[in-house]
Structures are given as structure tokens and as C-alpha cells.
Amino acid sequence: MKCSKRPTTIQLGLAAATAVSLAASLTKSCDAFTSPLANHVNKRSVSSLGAIGLGPDDQSPTLEKEAAEDGMVGQKTFKYANPYDPERVIKGEDGEPLAHITDHDPYRLSRMSNSDRAADAWFGALLESEGESFLGPISEEHKQRLLQKVELVDEPVIAYGEEEWTPYVVRRLPTSPLYPAYGLETYGLPVPRRGAEAWRQFDVNGLIAMDYSGRPEGVGTDKELSEKEVEDAVASFKSKGAWLDDDSCDGRLVYINGRFCPSLSKTTDEVKNLNSADFESGLSTETLELLTRLPDGHTDKLAAEVPDSDKGPLNSLEKLSSPDHCVGKATSQFAINNQQGTAAFAALNSVKAGSVAYVHASMKDASADSEDEGNAPKPVLIVNAQTPSGGSASTEEDKGVAFHPRLLAVADDGSVLSLVQMCVDLNEDSEEAPCATFVNGYTQVYVGANANMTHAFLEETGGQVTSRVEISDEEAAEESIANPREEEAKRPALRDTHFQAIDVHITGDEGSYAGSVMELGGCGRSRIAISTSLLRPGASAAVNGFSLSGGAQRSDMRTNIQHMAQGTISRQEQRNMVGGRSTASFRGRIRVEQSAQQTDSEQLSRTILLSDHARIWATPSLEIIADDVTCTHGATISDLSEEELFYLRSRGLDRTTARNLLMYAFVEEIGSSVDERIAGGFEDENGLRSRVTRRLENLVPQGEKTLVGGEFQSA
């Protein structure tokens, strides 16, 4: 589909009507006009309808003649070129002049609600929790970013005719205070807000009601295990499909409750754990620069130069598509409305993480793999496991624990890398007292020129949700079973929260990234945000996701694909399956900058609702600034197809098997993109396919379909 910028007749009519209204308002009250347009609009010129395409005014001379007679050509007719000129007088209702406001700090917190203050206190408890930082200068810089409040200053006034001038600005009256953007009242990076765009439909109140200020015991140090503990851990990982033997992988890094386990890991010079000693001895400048980057545009310098034939190499994110279509500073309200809300948590990760998993693929590695009979490269496996106690030594029942997994993956020019991240439970059947856990993960990925990287992220913590929570109390009593809703409310994992930010930058020509994100776990709240930046010509990205939620879960999946260079390609397919009484949301954003001509992008979100009490908000979106692109997007929401179920049952399958088969087929298209060594075969009971099948069977609807209120619903 070629995007066209040709306006329709209705649009032209609306534009004309808007211009007439603007002309009338300008004529009546030019002195009160505070937009930069006031710097160059001629007060006499707006009376002519010829300027808006409605024909000349027979009762008055032409614009040129009128301006020439008055000697006003090229002159500004407004008294104040700067709307904040201290000599400017604005009168109140009583006719008295109002004082200009120049000190805005007294108003910084004036718009905060009780929920906003509680959110700031919750985040502050995480930031100020006991324990030292281990990432050296990265920790210090990011903590400073969090604690340094945003300066409340007006944007500079740019005169008409200058390169950066644009009419699309918002100016305050000099008698009005300047407020920080929503979420920036207390900290230098935006924190959660119940009504903010980044957190819409998420359970913010439930999140901030939990205390996660505890830290795992021994964080920042390696976790030593006995031979018996190693054997038990390996057996547990194998039963969850979270293990690859040494000869089946190029590297393996295992973390338990945020602590690195050398006895369970396979390390090399290219796959290793970076601890505090590495940061103290000094990492390379390039590595430190990569680790310093924050998502959501809060590191303005791009990870690579973006070529542009008109403006030369582009280096600033906030100035892309400038001056009329840039997002501006990352701390502006306009920019924050389009962010994923991950920057503050990425900085928190830098402050609290005990170590960094480091994966580096070089061209030499790719050459070695290519000589191995053409087989695909062996994957690198990163496992983050958590026990019921979360490694906490606290005796306070209501105090949860937080840990912050960190991963940096770099694929050099011409390299090939297969990376698998898994989050799983460990020792879930032990007698450890369960503790509420908050996982705040941050993954950074950089893909060089002609590099090929596949990446899978699998979140499977929290066990399985309670099945059939959608039935009523009366139905449970009739079937003489325990009330599923009451059982779900008692489930310890319902108090857990899992956040994961994945920040991908394709920094070389013809670089390729294929990512698969599967949200399968049973924790109460989960939120995965993946951002992909295509910075160089010919770069391509495929981002596929699957979200499974049931019981009383609240899940959120957010994606952002930003095309910056010419000739880039992206493909995205998101699939959601929502059952029980859970609530899920998906927001996918694709932005095509002015410099990204010949972009080819496709986006599709498909959702199956398994229960009448389940809810989903699916919002795919396109923001296209370039005018030579091929872009499509769409969303569908439905129940399992009655026609397909009838077909399968007519071939001898029972109702439950038919539903399971359709549900699995829906997921398989996403799961098939995961490395085959992890996905496993259909006969492998510990493989990903088998694990997904068991989770789907737990949520499969029961009973026949009945026609209620004119629509088919699960009975």
C-alpha cells in the first residue's frame, strides 16, 4: 500500500474553514496571540480570502498592493517578538496587569495526585534500598540522571526564517506557570503514572501497593553451589527446557536470584559475566558507552550515524524529521506520550544490578560456523532463575525482593549470533516461604553491518494460573469444586511482577535482527517492552511476539520499531491469547522518519479471547513522516472459529482436543521462530512446544457454545 499525501475535498474544505476561523481570531485579538506565528503574520493580510484558496476579494486591493501601499513588506507588525518580553502587559479580569511568572519550582508538585505521590514513594524505596552499586561509572551516571530534576525553562524562541523554526509549538502565557511533564515531578526520568499513556491499562495501583524494597542476599557476588545442588539445578533446568549441554551451545550463563553461578555456566572470552572487578579494572570505552545508553530517547545521541542526502549525517534522535515533525526533547510531554516508560527502570537496573551478562559475536566466529557443514550457529543461552524466596533473608512477610538482570549483546560486522534468554522458576516445590518478587530486566542489543542475529526471550516464571476462574460461584458449587477465583487469589505468584526492557539498535548497513518474545508465565503482573531502531540503509528487523494470560493476571506487551535510514524493512506479528478473568494490552508503534524513504513495514496483531470475562486492548499504530513508503497494519480480535471446531469434530476429534489443536496452531507460528534446540520436537516433553501445549490445556474453555445476547459465548 503506497501512502499518499494528496488531500481529499473534505480535507480541503476543513482546512479552508479552519483558516477563515484563524483569520477572524487574528483580526480580533492579535496582541493576545502567543504562538510563534505572531512573529511573522501581517495583521492586515489575514482579511483576504485569496490566501486560503477562496478567490480574490473584489472589495479590497490585492495583498501585494495593500502591503506595498502601507510600506509593510517584510516587516513584523506585532509589538513583542518574544512572547516572554517582561514589558509585555497582560491584564486580568479586573483590568489590572498580571505579574509574569519566572520561578516555576514552587509549582513543580502542584498537579500531583495521591496516586502520583504513592508512585514516587514506591520508586524511591526501590532506588534507595540498602546495598551498594556494582557497575561503577554506569551506576553513578544513571543514579545522577534519576536524582537530577528536570529544569523548568521555556523552549527558546526561534525567529521566523531560521532553519529550526516551526509553527508546531506550544507556548504558555508569561503569567502562567511552567509544569514538568507527567511523571517528571520528582525524578529526572519519567516514573509510572496511572493516567500516563505509557501505563494506560496497566495495574499501576496494584504495582505500587507492593513493597519490593528488599534485595537478594549476596547480590554482586558469585553464587557457589555444592555438587548435589548443581545436579539438582541441572535436572530442574532440563525439566523446564532451560538447559543446553556444553557441546550444544557456544556459551551458557546462569543466574539464580540475580547472582551469577559459575558452576552452572559455560564461559568463553566472548560469553562471560562482568562483575564489579571488571568495572573497577576498566572496561573499554566502547563497552561503557553502550552500557550507558538509556531507552525511550533519553540518550539523545544515536547509536550510529543516519545518512541523509538533504541534511547530512544525523546524530540526534530529538531532531529527526525536524523541524516540523521531530519528537523534541525526551523530557517533553509530547515525547513522553509516545514512550514505553522504560527509561527510569533501565537506570534503576544500572544502579542495582549485581553484574552484566556479556555476549560478543565476531566475524571470526561466523566464519568458523560457516565451515561447519553449513549448519546454523549454536545458540548462546542466558538463564535467569528465581526461587520462591527470591534469595531474600528478610523475615518481614510483606516485604518483597527485587533483582535486576542485565544483558549486553554485540554482534560485530559480518557476524552471526543466536541468543536465547529464559526466565524460569527453580525449586518451586521446596519448603521455602514464598516471597513477592520484582524482576526488572534490561537487555541491550547492537547489530553491526551484514550481521545476522536471532534472539528469543521466553518468560515462564510464576508457575501456572488457576484454570476456570471465569465460572461463577454458583457453577462452582453445582460442580462441587473449590471456587477457582478464591484459589487464584491465594496463589503466591499473583504478587510477583516482571518487567523486561529490550533495546535493539541495528548500527550497520544490511544488518538483520529477528526477535521472538513469548510471555508465558503466571506472575500477577508482567510487562515486556521491546524497541528496535533501524539506523542504517538496508537494515531489517522481524519482531514477533506471543502473550498468554489467564487467571487474574495483568499483562502488557509494548513494541516500538523506528525506521531512520533509507530502504529499511520491518515485519511484526503479535499474537495474544487471553482467558480466565485476565486483562492484557498490546501497543505496537512503528515510526517512519523523513530520512527513511523506501521503507517497507508490516504490522499485524491477532488476539483470541477464550473467556467472556477476559479483556484485551490491542493498539497497532503507524506514524509516517516519509512520503515514499509501503506500510500496512491491522488488528483482529475473535474467539476460536466455530467453523474450524465443527470441521475438526466432524473428523472424530472431541471438543477439548479440537480446541487445543486450534490454540496450538495459533501459537506455533510464533514459537517456530525460536531456536530449534530450545523449541524441541513434538515428542520432547520438556521442549517449548510441549510446555506451551500444557499451558494452553490449562486455559482451554469448557462446555459448549451458547447463544447469549445474540453472540456465541463459552458456556
N, C-alpha and C positions, 0 to 999 in steps of 0.2 A: 504494500500500500504506500503510494507516494504521498507524502504530506504536502498540502498546498496551502499557500498563504493568501489566495485570492479571496477577498471579502464578498459575501453574498449581498443581495439587495437589501435584506433586512438589516444586516450589519451596517451598511452604508447609511440607511435611514436612521438607525440608532445613533451612529456617530454624528450625523448632522444635527439631530435633536439635542444631543449632548453638547455639541459646540454652540448651538444657539443659547442653551441654558447657561453655559460658561460665559458667553459674550454678555448676556444680560447681567450676570452677577458681577462681572468685572466692571461693567459700566457703573453699576450702583455703588460699589464699595471697593475701590482699588486699594485704599490705604490699609484695609484690614486683611488684604491678601498676603498670606505668609509663605506661599510656595515660591521656589526659585524662579518660576515663570514670571513672577512680578519684576524680576530684574531686566527683562527684555521685552515684555509685551507693551505695545503702544496703546494707550488708553483710547486714543481717537480711532485706531484701526479696527477695533473689535466691533464697531457698529455695522460694518459691511458684511453682507451675506455672501459676497463673491468669494471670500476667503475659505468658505466651507462648502463650495460647490453648488450653492443655491442660486447662482446668477447675479449679475450686477444690480446695484441699487440705482434706479432711474432718478431718484430724487436727490442723489448726492454725487459728488465727483468721485473718480476712482481713487483707490488707496494711494497710488503713486502721486497723483496730482495733489491730493489733500495733504499728504505728508510734505511734498515739496513746497507748497504754499506756506505751510507753518514752519518750515526750516527745521523739521524734527527728524529727518532721515538719519538713522544710525545712532540716535540719542535715546537714553533711558528717561522715561517720564516719571518713574517712581522716586520718591524722595529718599528712601532708605535702601541702598544696595544690599546692606546686611540686615536681615530681619532682627538681629540681636543688638542693633545700634542702641547704646544707652540713651541717646537723645530721643529715641522713638517714644511716643506717648500713646498709651492705650488706656482708655477711660472705662471705669466700671459703671454699674447701673446707676450709681448716684452722681455720675458725671465727674467724679474725681479721678485723677490719674492713678493707675495701679503700679506698685513697685515691681521692678524687674527682679527675678529670682536668679541669683548667680551661685548660691551654695545649695547643692542638691542633696548632700548627705543626710540632713535631717529627715528627708522624705524616703530614704532608701528602703526602710522596712514598713512603710505606712500601708502598703497594699497587701501585706501578708495575712493569710487566714490562719486559724488554729491548726489546720491540717498542714499548711506550709511550714509553720514553726516546728511541728512534730517531725516532719520530714527532715528538716535541717538538723534537729537534735539527734535523730536516728543516724544520719550520715556522719555527724560529728562524733558519735560514740564509736563508729567503725574506724574513723580516721585517728582518733586519739586513744584507741585501745592500747593496752600495755604491750610492750615489746619493741625491739629495735628494728630498723630497716636494714636490708641486706644488699640492695642493688646500687650502693654507692652514690655517684653523682646523679643517676637516674631517679633514685628515691628523693634526693634533696630537691632536684629541679621540679619534679611533679608535685611534691608537697607544697613548695612555694607557689606553684600555679594554683593550687586549690585554696590556699590561705590568702592570697593576694586578691582583694576585692576588685571588681571591675570599676575603672574610673568613670565617673558620670560627667561626660563632656559632650557638647554638641558636635555633630559632624561639621567639618569645615564647609564654609560657603564657597562654592565654585562658580565663578562668573561664567555667564553665557559665552560660548565661543571657545572655551578651554576644552581640551581633549577629554577630560573626565566629567564634563558637565552632563547632567541628565535631568529630565523633568520628573523622573520617578523617585522622588524623595519625600519624606515626611518631616515636617518641621513643627516644632512646638511654638506656642506663643511665648515671648520672653517673660510673660507674667505667670507662666505655668511651670511647675517643677519637672525635672527630668528623672524618670524612674529607670531602674535596671530592668533588663529583660527577665521574663518569668523564669524563676529558678536560680537567678544570679544575685539574689538579695544578700546572701551571707558568704557564699564561696565564689571563687574565681572561675569555676566551671559549673555548668547547669546541673543541678541535682533534681531528683524526682519531684514532680508536682502532679496532683491528682487530675487537674484540668489541662495539663500541657499536652500538646499534640503528640509528643514522643511517648507519652504514658497513657494516652487515651485507651480505654477499655482494659487497662491493666489494674490489678488489685493493689493499688498503692497503699490504701489504708491498712489492708491486711499485712503488707510487707513491713510498714513502719511500726506496726504493733508488736513485731517480734524483736527480741533483743539478741543480736548476733555479735556482740562486742567481745566475746571470748576468742582466744587464739589457740591453735593446737599446741600441745606440749612438744618442745624441742624443735619448733619451726626454725628453719635456717640451718639445720644440721642434718647430716645423713641419717637415715633410719637403718640400724643394724638388726638383722634377723638371724635367728638360730637356724640350723639345718632343718629342724622339724617345721618351723614357721615358713621357711622357703618352700618346702614340699607342699604344705597346706595351701599356701598362697598360689602356687603354680596350678595345683589341682582346681582351686576355686576359679582362677582366671580361665583355665581351659574349659570348664563347665559353662562359662559365660561367653566363650568365643573370643576372649580378650587376650589371647596368647599366641605368639609365633615363636617356634624354636629358632635357635641361632642360625641354622642353615636355611631358614625360610624368610629371613628378614635381613636388611642391611644395617639395622640398628634397632634397639629397643630401650626406651626409658620408662621406668615405672615409678610412680609417686603414690604414696599412701598417706592420706590426710595432709597433703601438701608437702611431704618430706620425700626426698629422693632416696630410692632403695638400690644401692649398688649391686647387691647380691641377686636382684631380680632383673638387672638391666644388662644390655649388651652395648657398650660404648666404643666409639672409634674417635679419630681426630675430627671427623665430620659430624658425628652424632654424640653429643655429650651434654652434661649438666654444668651450667655456670653458677657457681656459688659465690659467696661474699669474698672468698680469697681471690677469685678471678677478677672481680671488680676492683679489689684493693691493689692487685698487681698491675692492673691497667689493661683494658681491652682495646682493640683497635678503634680508631676514631670513627671508621665507617660503621662498626657494630654499635657503638654508643649512639651514633646519630640515628640509626634505625630504631633502637630501643626507645629513644627519646620521643619519637613521633606519637602524637595523640590522634584518635579518630575524630570524625564529625567536623573536620576542618579546623580544629583548634591548634594544629600545626599548619600554618599557612603555606610554608614553602613546600612545593610539590616534590614528590619523591624522585621525579625525573622531569627534564625539560619537555614541554609540549611544543612541537613545531607549529608555527602559524605563518602562512605566507604574507599576511597583512601586517601583523604586529610583531613579527619576530618570535623568538623563543619565549614561551610563557612559563613563569615560575611561581606565580601567586594564585592560590586557589580562590581567594576572595575577589580577584579581578577577572576571572574567566568570564567571557561573554560581556565584558564591560563595554561601555558604561551603563547601558540600559537594562541588561538582563543578568548582571552579576548578583550573587547572593550577599555580597558585602562581608563585613567582619563577622567572625563566627559567634561573637557575643551579642550580636544584634538580634532583636526579636524576630525579624524576618528570617534570618539564617537558622535560629533555634527551632522555629516552626517546622523546618524541613530536616532536622537532625534526628538521630536514633536515640539520643540520650545516653550514649556510652562513654563520653569523654571523661566525666567525673569518676566513673568506675574503673576506667583504664588507668587513670592517675592513681586511684586508690590501690589498684593492683601493684603499681610500681613501688608504692610506699610500704606495702605489707607482704609482698611476695618473698618467699624464702630463697628462691632460686629461679633459674630460667632454663627451660629445655631448649637446646640449640641444635638445629639441623641445617646442614650446609651441603648442597649438591653442586659439584663442579663438573666441568666439561669432561674431565678425565674419567669421572665415574660413569658418565653417559657412554663414553667410548668403550669402556670395559663391558657394560651391559650389552651394547650392540654386538659385541663379539660372541656373546653367549647364545649362539644359535638363534638369534632374533627374538628371544623371549623378553617379556615385559620385565622392567626392573623390579627387584624385590622391594617390598614396602618398608618404610620406617614406621614403627609402632610406638605411639605415646599413650600410656595408660595412666589415668588419674582415678585412683580408687579411694573410697571412703568407707570407714567402719561405722557402726551405729553410734558410737560415742564421738565420732569426728576427731578423735585424738585429744579431746578436752580433758583436763584434770580438774575442772571446776565441779564443785558439789552443788551448785545452785541449779535447781531443776528448770527454772525459767530462763536461764542464760544459755543461749546458743553459741555456736562457734563458727568462725568464718575462715576460709582459706582461699588462696588466690593463685591458681595455676597460671603459668606464663609459658608461652612458646614463641620462639623466633625461628622462622624457616626461610632460608635464602636459596633460590635456585639461580646459579650463575648462568651467563650466556651459553646457550647450546646444551645445557644440562637436561637431565630427565629425572624427575623425582615423584615417587608415590608415597604419600604421607597419610597415615591413619591415626586419628585421635579418638580415644574411647574413654568414657566416664562410666564407671561401674561400681557396684556395691561389693564389699568384702566382709566376710564373717558376719553376714546379716542374721545368721541363726545362732550367734553367740549370746551369752547372757549379759553382755554389756548393756548398761542403761542407755536407751536411745537419747540422743541429744539433737536439738534442732540445728541444722547446718545451713550455711550460706556459702555457696561456691561462686566466686567472682573470677571467671577465667578471661584471659586476654591472649589472643593468637594474632601474630603479625606475620604476613607472608609477602615476599618480594620475588617476582619472577622476571628474569632477565631476557635478553634478546634471543629469539629462537629456542627458548627453554620451553619444556613441556612438563607441567605439574598437574597431578591429580591429587585431590585432597578430600578425605572423608572425615566427618565429625559425627560421632554416634553418642548420644546422651541416653543412658539406660539406668540411671540411679533411681532410688526410691521404690524399687520393687514394682508390684502390680497393683492397680487400683481395684477397689471393690466392684464387682460386677453387679448389674441390675439395680443400680441406685435410682434408676428412672421410675421404678414401680412405686405405687402409693403404699401407705401404711396398711390400708385395707387389703390390698392384693398380697402383701407380705403375710398378713395374718391368715388369709384364706389358704395360702400355700404352706403355712406352719413353718416359715423360715425366719431367721433373725432379720430384723429390719436392716436392709443394706445401707440406708443412709446413716443410721446410727453406727454401724460398723465402719463405714468410711470416715466418719468424724473422729473415730478413735485411732485411726491409722497414724503412727508416728511421723511417717514421711510427709504427711499433709502440712507439717510445719516447715518443711525444707524449701529452700529457694535456690534456683540455679540460674545464674547469669553467664552468658558467654558472648564476647565480642570478637568477631573475626574481621581483621582489617587486611585487605588484599590490594597490592599495588603491582601492576604489570608495567615494569620500568624499561623494557627493551622492545625493539621492533619485532613484530611477529611472535611475541611471547604468547603462550597459551596456558590458561588455568581452567581446570574443571573441578568444581567443588560440589560435594553432596553432603547435605546436613539432614540428619534424621533425629527427631525429637521423640523418643520412645518411652522415657522414664515415667515414674509415678510420683515424683515430688509435687508438692502442693502448688508451687509457682515456678514457672520456667520462662526464660526469655532469651532468645538467641537472635543476635543481630549480626548480619554479615554485610560488609561494604566492600565493593570492588571498583577500583579505579583503573581505567584503560588509558594509559598516559602516552603511548607511542603508536605510530601508524601500524596497521595490520594486527594489532593485539586482539585476542579473542578470549571470551570468558563464557563458561557454561555453569550456571548456578542452579542446582536442583535441590529441592527441599521436601521433607515429609514431616508432618506434625500429627502425632496421635495423642489424643487426650480423652479422658473418661473420669468416672467418679465425680469428685468435686474439684478437679484441677482447674487452674487458670494458666493457660499457655499463650505465649506471644512469639511470633516469628516476624522479623523485620529484615528487609533486604534493600540495598541501595547499590545500583550499578551506574557509574558515572563515566560516560564517553567523553573524552577530552581530545583525542587525536583523530586524525582523518582515517577513514577506512577501517574502523574497528567493528567487531562483531560480538554480539552477546545473545545468549539463549537462556531463558529461565522458565522452569516449570516447577510450580509449587503445588503440592497436594496435601490436603488436610482431611483427617477423619476424626469426627467429634462425636462422642457418645456420652451416655450417663447424664449427669447434670453439670457437665463441664462447660467452660467458656474458653473459646480460642479466638485469636485475632491474627490476621496476616496483613502486613502493609508492605508492598513492594514498590519501590520508586526507581524509575530509570530516567536519568537526565542526560540530554544530548547537548553539549556546549556548542557555541558558534564555531569553534575551531574543529568540530568533529563532523565535517561533511562526509557524505557517502557512508554514514553509519547504517548498520543492519542489525536490528534488535527485535526480539520476540519475547513476549512475556505472557504466561497463562497460569491462572490459579484455578484449581478444581477442588471442590470440597464435597464430602459425603457426610450428611448428618444421620447418625444412627439412632437418635432419640429425639422425641418431641420436646424434651426439656434441655437439649444441648443448644448452644448458641455459638455463632461464628460471625466475625466481622472480617470480610475479605476486601482489601482495597488495593488493587493494582493501579499504578499511575505512570504517566509519561509526561516529561517536561522537555519539550523540544525547542531549542533555540536555532539550530541549524535549519536550512531550508532545502537540503538535498539529502533526504534520508528515507529509509524503508523501515518503518516501525509498526508493530502491532501489539495489542494487549487485550486481555479479556479475563472474565471470571465466571465460573459456574458453581451453583450450589444445588445439591439434589440428595435424594435418598437412593438406596440401591434400586436398580431398574427392575420393575415388576416383570417386564417382558423377558429380560435375561434370566430372572429367577424361574419364571414359568418354563422357559426353554430347558434349563438345566434339570428341573424337577420332572419334566416330561421324559427326560432321558434316564430316569431312575435314581437321581440323587435326592436325598432327603433335604428338608428345608434348611437345617443348620449347615450341612455340607455345602449346599449351593451358595448360601450367604458367605461362608468362609472363602469359597473359591473366588467369588467376585471381589471380596475385600482384599484378598491376597493379590489378585491380578492388578488391582488399583495401586498397590504399594510397590509391586515388583518392578515397575518401570523406573522408579527412583532407586530402589535397592540394587538393581542390576549394575548401576554405575559405581558401586563400591568394589574395591579390590577383591578379586575372586578368592584370595586366600582367607579373607575375613568373611565374605558373604557365604562361603561354603556351598555344598551341594544340597539338593533336596533330601538326601538320605543322611546328612550330617545333623544330628540332633542338637549340636551345640553351635551350629553356624547361624549367621544372621537371619537367613530365610526361615529357619525353624524357630528362632526366638521371636521373630515378628509374627509368625503364624500363631504361636501360643498367646501372644498379647492380643491379637485380633480375636481369637476364640473367646478370650475373657470379656470382650466387649460386644460380641455378636448379639443382635437383637433376638428376643424370644417371642414366640407366638406368631400368629398370622397377621396379615394386614387387614385393617378395618377402615371403612369409610366414615370419618368423623368430621363433621362440618364441611363436607364437600371435598375433603382431601384425604388421601391414603396416609395412614399413620400406623406405627408399630403398636400392636396390642399385646 
